[in-house]
Amino acid sequence: MIDTKKYLTIIGIILMILILGVATINVFILNLTDLFGMVINTIISLVALIIIFSTIITYNVIKDRKVSSRLMSINLKIVSIMFPMMIGVGNIVGISKNEIRKIFIKLNNKYIYSNKYNLNPQDILILIPHCVQKNSCKLKVTSTIETCKQCGLCNIGDLVKLKEKSNINIFVATGGTLARKIILENKPKAVIAVACERDLTSGVQDVKNIPVLGVFNKRPNGPCVDTIIDIKEVEEAINFFTSQKI
């Protein structure tokens, strides 16, 4: 569940900072040329308008209203640039980073879903965090998930079945560095990444020129321990990229 009010609060604070910045600058440039003051005010006004534009697009996307793919693409770039500032403001006012990260992934996923793909399953890469494996399991699935004995105590067995059914590449990564290495070595045309809010956001921002659909894992036992995957959500992502039902 995405809290729109918290996002709007952050944007409101950023706009207030800009307004205060304009007022402060105008006080200090009273003795300077009118042209310089006009340039500064114009730049800050344009930034404020861009932020307002982005907020309107973001609000409509969050509310699942129809927004053109082009506008979503532009907005995603704006939000990516603003992201560090939003995290910083959120920290100051006590808004969780994950709330902001959820919005970023929602914007990313909605943009990808607004496009059309017709990929072969072999061109799609699924990245799974190691914490999906049962914590007490001694089998090593980071090299190949087929090592799994499919005991049913975690989702790794479900992923083995999914790989057999769809012929899709599925890898378990122990961290962001390994995940990036897997992507570079396999050169997929699309990625479906399962992770927590932090890892998904950093992963989507790191990967360039490849569509990355983010799927949040569930953490009933806390972070990084015996997490759970919604297999149906992963299958829906595969169906979308392949334009067919597996």
Buried (B, 14 or more C-beta within 10 A) or exposed (E): EEBEEBBEBBBEBBBEEBEEBBEEBEEEBEEEEEEEBEEBBEEBEEBBEBBEBBBEBBBBBBEEEEBEBEBBEBBBEBBBEBBEBBBEBBEEEEBEBBBBBBBBBBBBBBBBBBEEBEBEBEBBBBBBBBBBBBEEBEEEBBEEBEBBEEEEBBBBBBBBEBBEEBEBBBBBBEEBEBBBEBBEEEEBBBBBBBBBBEBBBBBBEEBEEEBBBBBBBEBEEEEBEBBBBBBEEBBBBBEBBBEEEE
